[in-house]
């Protein structure tokens, strides 16, 4: 039995925020302009993004609220009644609450009754895990439809007060500040069914390869600034002590980032060797590269490996939507379909690299007509 993506939806909070407005919303640490912002923005190429907080640091939309709005946008374009959805599969990097699970909060907000529930936890590739859970459930014949909802709310981590509590401007290193100028907020949703409906996308296969056994942690929250300190944020006597030690800052070990490009290309070559991927017959590549800096590096490695995918086949919304983490690939597909360039019979490869401890996921789709 096949699984088909029959509807998509997305939600981006607030108006687009350009590069000159970022510090007006996130705030200046100790009242001082960042020394690193321009350098990081030049490399990532992002021109606008969306935040679910305002300049007064009030949350305008919770993570669950964004997910609910994306789900409603997706369902509004489908005749499938909400009560008939068999599985709700959700993902996020971090929910609004530590407990209960994110999926429970999204279900309550949407109002889907007596649905089977799944929540994937991780970073970017948690979206692919949620999609795979939904796809497998449909292929097993357990349900006729499944709703995948993925949301990311990173901006609350980037308030200037977070950094001031961890020592202020002079105490912030590059790894702690890097993601402040990279990540933003948004949510996406896909409805999957066992039968095609109109022009839709057949899920051909999903694969992912984790390399956590081979690499140290690259992106994390919960570890102190002093990397020699083995404690988790939960090991400190108080939350204030953990915050002062920098354990509540999101960090990226940028020295390790080059590995994600090679691992992503290596995974694609493995899929070619297994006969799953034929780049010569591929029509579109939707790659969640987190920064423009990585685009040419991925291209060059594919070319060197004899698996080149021409730039005219690449689609991204990074520059106008920003890097919305695990929600990026769902928002990207929604934007891709709405631009109207895809044709029946076209094949798509969605590629989702994750730098948490290096995991890369691949989703192959074909546009079909019912």
N, C-alpha and C positions, 0 to 999 in steps of 0.2 A: 504494500500500500504506500502511496506517495503522500507527501506533505506539500502544500502550496501556500505561499504568502499571498493572500487575497486582498489585504488592505494594510496601509501604513499610516502613521500619524506622528506628529512631533509637537513639542512645545518648547519655546525659548522665552525665558522670563525677561520682562522689561524691554526698553529700547536698546538697539546696538550701542555698545560702548567702544569708542575709538581709543587709540593708544594714548592720546593726550588726556583722556578722562579717567584712566585707570586709578591713578593715585588719589583723585578726587573722591572716588568711591571706597577703595580699600584703605586709604589713608596713608600718610607719610610717617614712617617709624621715627619716633622722637622729633617729629616735625621736619625731618630732613628728606630731601629728594633721594631716590635710590641712585647709587652709582652704577648699578648693573642693569637696570631696566632697559635702556636703549640697546645695549649689547645683546641681550636675550631676545628682545622683540625683533631686532634686525635678523637674527638667525631663524626665529620661528616663522616669520612672515605673516603672522596674524594681524589683520587690520581692524577687525571688530569682533566683539564677543558679547555674551549676555551674562548678567549677574542677577541672582535672586536675593540680593541685599541692596539697600539704598545707601546714600552718602552718610546717613546717620547710623548705619550699621543695623538697621532694622531688617529682619527677614521678610521679604515681600511674598515669597512662596516657599513653603517647606519642600523637602525632597519628595515626600509622598504626594504633595499637592501637584508638583510638576508631573509626576508619573501619572496621576489621575487625569490631568488635563491632556496629556499625550494619548492616553488610552481612550478617552472620550473622542478625541479627534480621529483616531483610528476607527473606532466603532461607528462614528457618524457617517463614514463612507461605505458602510457595509450593511446589508439587510439582515445579518445574523443577529438574532435577539440575544441580549446579554445573558439571559437565564440559561441559554443552551450551551454556553462556553463551558467546556469540561475541565480545562486546566488553565490556571493563571501562573505563569512562570516569570519571576521578577529577578532583577539584579541591580546592585548598586555597590559602590565602594564603601559607603557608610550611610546607614539610615539616619533618620532624625533621632531615634532612640537607640540605645544599646540593645535593649530588649523591649518588645518582642521583635520577631523577624520583619524585614521590610515588606515582604509579600502580604503579611497580615494587615498592615496599615494601608496598603494599596487596595486590597480587596474590600476593606471596610469603606474606603472612600469612593470606590467605583460602585459598590453595592451589588456585586455578583454573588448570588446565593449558592451555598453548598458546593463550592468549586474545589477541585483538587488544587493544592497550593505547593509551589516550589519557589525557593529563594536561593540564588547563587551569590556567594560572597567571594570577592577577589578585587582585582583592579580592572583594567580594560577588557581582558578576555572573559570576565564573568558574564558579559553579554552573550558571548558565543556558547557558554555553558547553559545559560537560560534558554537559548534558541535550540540547542541540542536536546535538552530535556523535553521541550515541547514537540520537536520533530519526532523524537523516538516514541513518545507517547502516542502520537497519531499513527505512526507506522506500525505500531503494535496493535492498533485497533482498539485502544483503551478509550479514546475520545474521538469525536468528529471535528472538534475545533479546539484551539488553544490560543490564548492571548499572551504575548510576550511584552513586558513593560520594563524598560531600563531607564534609570534616572541618575543624574550626577549633580551634587551640590557641593562644589569645592570652595566657593568664595568665602564661606564663613570661617574657613581656616586661615584666610589671608588678611584678616583685619589687623591693622597696625598694632592694636592692643595685644594681640597674641605674641608678637615679636618683642614688644616692650616687656612683657611679663617674663620672657626668656632671656633678658639681658639687654635688650635694646639694640640700637643701630650698630654699635661697635662690636656687639657679640654675634651678629648674624654672619654666618659664612655663606659661601656661594651655594652649597648644597641645600641649605635651608631656604634661601631666597629664590632659587631657580624656578620652582614650580609656581611661585606667586605670579609670574608673568606668563605662564604657560596654560594654566587650567581655567575653565569657566563652567557655566551651568547650563543644563538642558536635559530634555527627556525625549525618548522615542518609543514607539510601540508598533508591533507587527501582529496581525491576525493570521493564524495558520489554520487551514482546513484540509480535510482528506480528499476533497474534490475541487477541481479548478473552478474559478468563478470569473467570467469575463477574461480580460487580459491580466494575468497574474504571473507569479514566479514559482517554478517548481524547485524545491530544495533537492539538489542532486546528491550532495554529500557534505559532511562536516568533519574536519579533522583538526586536532590540536596537538602540539608537542611542547611539553614542559621540560625545562632544563634546570629546575630548582636543585637537582642533585649535583650540578656542575658549577654553579655560580653563587656568590654571596648575595645578600639582599641588596637591591639597587634602589628601590623606592619603598618608603615605609612611613608609618606613624606609630609612635609608641616607644621609640628608642631614644635615649638621652643624646645630647650633642656630643658628649664624650663617648666615642664608639668603643672605648675599652671598658666602659661600664656595662656589665651584662644584664642590668635590670630592665624589666619591662615597666611601662608607666604604672602598672598596677602594683608593682613592688614598692613604690614610694609610700612613705607614711601618710601623706596627704596628696590630694590632686594638685594643690598649690605647689608642693615640692616637686612634683613631676613636671609641672609647667615651667618652673624656674630652671629645671635641668634641661629644658628643651625637648622633653619627651613627648609633648603634644604638638610639635611642629611637624609638618609633612616635609620629608627630605628626599632628595634624589642624588645618588652618588654618580655624578656626571662622568666620572672616569670610566665607569662600566658601560655607558650607554652605547658605545660603538658595537658592542657585542650583539645588540638587538637587531641591527641591520643584517649582519651576516647570518644570524640564526633564522631570521625571516626568509632570507633567500635560500638557505640550506633546506628549510622545510618545503619550499616550493619545488626545489630540485628533487627532493624525495618523492613528492607527489607526482612529478613528471616520470620518475623512474618506476613508480608503482602503476603507471598508466591511468591515473585519475585526472591529471591535468595536462591539457594540450594547449600550450600558449599560442600556437599558430591559429587555433580555432577560437581563441578567447576574444570576445568583443569589447569587454569593459573590465577595468580593474578599479575597485573601490578600496583603497588602502588607507587605513587609519594610521598614517604617519603623523606623529605628534608635533613635528616641526618641519618647515620647508627645508631645513638643513639636511634632513634625511632623504628627501625625495630623490635628489641626484645620486646619492650614494646607493640607494636601492636599485635605481635604474642602471648605474654603472656595473654593479655586481651581477645583475641579471644578464646584462650584455656580455660581460666577460665569461659568464657561464654558458653562453649560447642559448639563453632563455629570455631574450629581450622582449619586452612588451612596450611598443611605441607609446610615446607620451600622449598621442591623440586618443588612446584608449583609456587613459587615466581620468578618473573623476574624483574631485575632493571639494569639500565646502569648508576646509580648515580656515581659509583666509577671511571668511565672512561670519562663520558660526563659532569659530574658536575650537579649542581642544576640549571636548566635553567628556573625556575619559571613556568609561564603559558605554555611555549612551551614543558615542560618536557614530558608530557604524549604523545604528538604526536611524538616526537623524539623517545621515548621509544617503542612505537608500531612499528615504522619503523625498529628499531634495532631488535626487537623481531621477526618480520616477516622475516628479512634478515638472521637470524641465522638458520632458516629452521627446527625448532623442532616442529612446530605446524602441526596438522593433521586435515583433514576435520572432522567436527563434534565436535571439541574441543570448549569449552566455555571459555571466558575470562572475568574477572572483572577488569576494570580500575577504580582506586580509587584516587581521587584528593582532598586532604585536603588543605585548605587555612587558614592561620593564620591572615589575615588582620583584620577581626573582626569575624572570625570563620565561615566558610562555607565549607561543604564537598559535593563533587559530585561523582556520581557513574555511570559508563557506562558499560553495559553488552553486550557482543558481542559473536557471534557464527560463526565459520569458516564453510563456505558452498562452494559447487562446482556448477558452473553454469551447 
